[in-house]
Amino acid sequence: MSKYYISSGTLQIIRSTSKMPVMAACDALWELNDNDTLDEYMYIDQRGFRDYTSADGKTQVFRSKFVLTQAGWVMETNKRKRRKKKD
């Protein structure tokens, strides 16, 4: 069983599991609350929490969008949709 430190944005979760790192990250998504935000990337490491400044060659980095897709989640955006101009 591996112990993974998973972080992205305000999310920081420690998971002990026999699953692959990306699947551990999928499980960590269930710990999100309304105040949490995700960055563009999720950092998974067995030595402690990492981010874009502390990640190294042993840190597994996945795009958050990829992890959300693997978990079967749909990502919401705050972008306004453009309306087509009427002719």
N, CA, C and O of each residue as an XYZ file, in Angstrom:
348
protein
N       0.849     -1.179      0.000
C       0.000      0.000      0.000
C       0.893      1.240      0.000
O       1.856      1.332      0.761
N       0.555      2.179     -0.859
C       1.338      3.409     -0.978
C       0.621      4.569     -0.298
O      -0.604      4.585     -0.176
N       1.407      5.523      0.133
C       0.884      6.738      0.746
C       1.172      7.881     -0.219
O       2.331      8.165     -0.524
N       0.108      8.541     -0.702
C       0.252      9.621     -1.672
C      -0.162     10.955     -1.057
O      -1.188     11.049     -0.384
N       0.633     11.961     -1.292
C       0.311     13.345     -0.944
C      -0.190     13.986     -2.230
O       0.559     14.104     -3.200
N      -1.442     14.396     -2.243
C      -2.085     14.914     -3.451
C      -2.430     16.375     -3.219
O      -3.081     16.720     -2.233
N      -1.989     17.232     -4.135
C      -2.289     18.658     -3.967
C      -2.570     19.322     -5.306
O      -2.011     18.958     -6.340
N      -3.449     20.301     -5.250
C      -3.791     21.143     -6.395
C      -4.599     22.310     -5.849
O      -5.639     22.110     -5.222
N      -4.132     23.508     -6.081
C      -4.843     24.672     -5.550
C      -4.926     24.606     -4.038
O      -3.908     24.482     -3.356
N      -6.145     24.688     -3.516
C      -6.325     24.623     -2.065
C      -6.515     23.199     -1.553
O      -6.576     22.981     -0.342
N      -6.608     22.237     -2.452
C      -6.792     20.833     -2.064
C      -5.463     20.205     -1.659
O      -4.499     20.239     -2.425
N      -5.411     19.640     -0.472
C      -4.259     18.877     -0.004
C      -4.791     17.681      0.774
O      -5.376     17.826      1.847
N      -4.574     16.492      0.207
C      -5.121     15.262      0.774
C      -4.013     14.205      0.830
O      -3.184     14.114     -0.076
N      -4.009     13.420      1.890
C      -3.098     12.280      1.995
C      -3.944     11.016      1.845
O      -4.932     10.837      2.556
N      -3.554     10.147      0.923
C      -4.278      8.906      0.666
C      -3.340      7.718      0.803
O      -2.252      7.708      0.228
N      -3.761      6.719      1.565
C      -3.060      5.433      1.617
C      -3.906      4.455      0.824
O      -5.050      4.180      1.185
N      -3.345      3.930     -0.251
C      -4.114      3.078     -1.144
C      -3.197      2.184     -1.964
O      -2.001      2.448     -2.089
N      -3.764      1.137     -2.513
C      -3.013      0.271     -3.427
C      -3.298      0.648     -4.877
O      -2.803     -0.003     -5.797
N      -4.092      1.695     -5.084
C      -4.426      2.157     -6.432
C      -3.259      2.907     -7.058
O      -2.318      3.315     -6.376
N      -3.346      3.078     -8.372
C      -2.365      3.875     -9.103
C      -2.519      5.344     -8.674
O      -3.598      5.751     -8.243
N      -1.448      6.139     -8.792
C      -1.502      7.536     -8.344
C      -2.644      8.355     -8.949
O      -3.290      9.124     -8.237
N      -2.900      8.203    -10.240
C      -3.966      8.997    -10.858
C      -5.331      8.603    -10.296
O      -6.213      9.454    -10.176
N      -5.519      7.337     -9.952
C      -6.784      6.906     -9.368
C      -6.913      7.395     -7.923
O      -8.019      7.672     -7.458
N      -5.804      7.500     -7.226
C      -5.819      8.085     -5.880
C      -6.238      9.551     -5.964
O      -6.973     10.042     -5.107
N      -5.769     10.244     -6.997
C      -6.161     11.644     -7.211
C      -7.653     11.739     -7.517
O      -8.324     12.664     -7.058
N      -8.175     10.785     -8.290
C      -9.618     10.756     -8.571
C     -10.411     10.617     -7.271
O     -11.419     11.296     -7.075
N      -9.950      9.738     -6.393
C     -10.621      9.555     -5.099
C     -10.551     10.827     -4.253
O     -11.497     11.148     -3.532
N      -9.443     11.545     -4.339
C      -9.265     12.762     -3.543
C     -10.261     13.849     -3.938
O     -10.570     14.723     -3.129
N     -10.763     13.807     -5.163
C     -11.731     14.813     -5.613
C     -12.992     14.818     -4.749
O     -13.656     15.847     -4.622
N     -13.320     13.678     -4.160
C     -14.521     13.596     -3.330
C     -14.378     14.380     -2.030
O     -15.360     14.579     -1.316
N     -13.177     14.821     -1.723
C     -12.936     15.618     -0.524
C     -13.075     17.119     -0.782
O     -12.989     17.915      0.153
N     -13.287     17.512     -2.037
C     -13.459     18.933     -2.369
C     -14.709     19.488     -1.695
O     -15.712     18.792     -1.535
N     -14.625     20.755     -1.306
C     -15.813     21.436     -0.798
C     -16.020     22.712     -1.615
O     -15.244     22.997     -2.527
N     -17.042     23.464     -1.298
C     -17.385     24.657     -2.082
C     -16.300     25.728     -2.063
O     -16.247     26.567     -2.962
N     -15.447     25.711     -1.067
C     -14.404     26.731     -0.954
C     -13.091     26.335     -1.621
O     -12.198     27.169     -1.762
N     -12.961     25.075     -2.034
C     -11.722     24.608     -2.662
C     -11.651     25.011     -4.129
O     -12.664     25.122     -4.819
N     -10.431     25.223     -4.574
C     -10.178     25.476     -5.993
C      -9.060     24.537     -6.443
O      -8.188     24.167     -5.657
N      -9.101     24.165     -7.701
C      -8.042     23.341     -8.285
C      -7.207     24.204     -9.219
O      -7.725     25.079     -9.913
N      -5.910     23.939     -9.222
C      -5.033     24.580    -10.197
C      -5.097     23.791    -11.494
O      -5.832     22.811    -11.603
N      -4.328     24.224    -12.464
C      -4.297     23.537    -13.756
C      -3.724     22.128    -13.628
O      -4.077     21.245    -14.409
N      -2.848     21.912    -12.654
C      -2.196     20.616    -12.482
C      -2.431     20.054    -11.087
O      -2.645     20.794    -10.127
N      -2.386     18.712    -10.995
C      -2.426     18.019     -9.705
C      -1.066     17.374     -9.497
O      -0.512     16.764    -10.411
N      -0.538     17.510     -8.300
C       0.790     17.001     -7.951
C       0.625     15.845     -6.969
O      -0.047     15.975     -5.945
N       1.251     14.711     -7.297
C       1.147     13.517     -6.465
C       2.558     13.035     -6.156
O       3.360     12.793     -7.058
N       2.845     12.902     -4.867
C       4.186     12.519     -4.442
C       4.085     11.661     -3.189
O       3.133     11.793     -2.420
N       5.055     10.789     -2.980
C       5.052      9.944     -1.787
C       5.909     10.533     -0.669
O       6.006      9.948      0.410
N       6.526     11.677     -0.919
C       7.436     12.261      0.072
C       6.890     13.498      0.746
O       7.524     14.036      1.654
N       5.732     13.961      0.325
C       5.154     15.170      0.903
C       4.428     15.973     -0.162
O       4.476     15.633     -1.344
N       3.758     17.035      0.255
C       3.014     17.872     -0.682
C       3.966     18.637     -1.590
O       5.015     19.112     -1.154
N       3.586     18.749     -2.858
C       4.383     19.456     -3.860
C       3.487     20.436     -4.615
O       2.263     20.309     -4.631
N       4.135     21.409     -5.233
C       3.453     22.331     -6.130
C       4.413     22.662     -7.264
O       5.442     22.004     -7.415
N       4.089     23.665     -8.053
C       4.917     23.959     -9.221
C       6.337     24.394     -8.862
O       7.237     24.298     -9.696
N       6.549     24.866     -7.649
C       7.899     25.291     -7.260
C       8.713     24.176     -6.616
O       9.943     24.218     -6.628
N       8.031     23.174     -6.052
C       8.761     22.126     -5.326
C       8.731     20.757     -6.008
O       9.383     19.825     -5.538
N       7.993     20.623     -7.094
C       7.934     19.342     -7.802
C       9.292     19.026     -8.427
O      10.010     19.918     -8.879
N       9.623     17.736     -8.441
C      10.870     17.318     -9.074
C      10.602     16.093     -9.942
O       9.444     15.789    -10.229
N      11.622     15.400    -10.355
C      11.489     14.266    -11.260
C      10.691     13.100    -10.694
O      10.165     12.291    -11.457
N      10.590     12.997     -9.375
C       9.834     11.906     -8.760
C       8.375     12.260     -8.511
O       7.574     11.393     -8.161
N       8.030     13.521     -8.690
C       6.651     13.972     -8.505
C       5.849     13.643     -9.764
O       6.277     13.945    -10.878
N       4.695     13.028     -9.580
C       3.827     12.749    -10.718
C       2.884     13.935    -10.880
O       2.209     14.341     -9.933
N       2.847     14.479    -12.077
C       2.048     15.670    -12.354
C       1.035     15.328    -13.444
O       1.393     14.812    -14.502
N      -0.229     15.624    -13.169
C      -1.299     15.392    -14.129
C      -2.082     16.682    -14.295
O      -2.228     17.453    -13.347
N      -2.582     16.916    -15.487
C      -3.496     18.041    -15.682
C      -4.761     17.751    -14.877
O      -5.267     16.629    -14.891
N      -5.262     18.743    -14.189
C      -6.477     18.561    -13.392
C      -7.635     18.119    -14.273
O      -8.455     17.298    -13.862
N      -7.703     18.660    -15.477
C      -8.773     18.296    -16.403
C      -8.725     16.804    -16.718
O      -9.774     16.169    -16.833
N      -7.522     16.227    -16.859
C      -7.362     14.802    -17.121
C      -7.884     13.983    -15.940
O      -8.597     12.999    -16.134
N      -7.531     14.386    -14.718
C      -7.976     13.666    -13.522
C      -9.502     13.745    -13.399
O     -10.153     12.747    -13.089
N     -10.063     14.915    -13.638
C     -11.517     15.068    -13.587
C     -12.199     14.165    -14.604
O     -13.223     13.553    -14.304
N     -11.639     14.080    -15.801
C     -12.188     13.218    -16.846
C     -12.092     11.751    -16.442
O     -13.044     10.992    -16.622
N     -10.949     11.352    -15.898
C     -10.776      9.966    -15.447
C     -11.771      9.601    -14.352
O     -12.211      8.455    -14.260
N     -12.121     10.576    -13.529
C     -13.065     10.346    -12.438
C     -14.520     10.407    -12.903
O     -15.437     10.094    -12.145
N     -14.719     10.813    -14.160
C     -16.074     10.906    -14.698
C     -16.780     12.199    -14.344
O     -18.006     12.277    -14.421
N     -16.020     13.215    -13.957
C     -16.595     14.502    -13.589
C     -16.622     15.418    -14.813
O     -15.846     15.243    -15.753
N     -17.519     16.386    -14.784
C     -17.603     17.400    -15.823
C     -17.113     18.707    -15.228
O     -17.575     19.122    -14.166
N     -16.178     19.355    -15.909
C     -15.597     20.589    -15.391
C     -16.458     21.781    -15.798
O     -16.811     21.944    -16.966
N     -16.786     22.607    -14.809
C     -17.548     23.820    -15.072
C     -16.584     24.980    -15.259
O     -15.517     25.021    -14.648
N     -16.967     25.909    -16.101
C     -16.159     27.115    -16.276
C     -17.028     28.337    -16.010
O     -18.256     28.277    -16.086
N     -16.373     29.430    -15.699
C     -17.089     30.678    -15.442
C     -17.113     31.575    -16.673
O     -17.539     32.727    -16.598
N     -16.658     31.050    -17.796
C     -16.625     31.855    -19.012
C     -18.042     32.046    -19.544
O     -18.873     31.139    -19.512
N     -18.281     33.244    -20.028
C     -19.572     33.521    -20.635
C     -19.590     32.972    -22.047
O     -18.598     33.038    -22.774
N     -20.718     32.437    -22.414
C     -20.863     31.931    -23.782
C     -21.161     33.113    -24.705
O     -21.942     34.002    -24.367
N     -20.537     33.102    -25.854
C     -20.795     34.153    -26.837
C     -22.054     33.817    -27.618
O     -22.284     32.676    -28.021
N     -22.827     34.812    -27.809
C     -24.042     34.614    -28.617
C     -23.714     34.923    -30.068
O     -22.921     35.814    -30.375
N     -24.334     34.177    -30.929
C     -24.149     34.436    -32.364
C     -24.844     35.734    -32.723
O     -25.936     36.027    -32.236
N     -24.205     36.498    -33.572
C     -24.823     37.744    -34.021
C     -25.956     37.428    -34.970
O     -25.867     36.538    -35.816
N     -27.028     38.189    -34.800
C     -28.168     38.022    -35.697
C     -27.853     38.742    -36.990
O     -27.281     39.832    -37.004
N     -28.246     38.095    -38.078
C     -28.009     38.705    -39.406
C     -28.967     39.814    -39.707
O     -28.896     40.419    -40.776
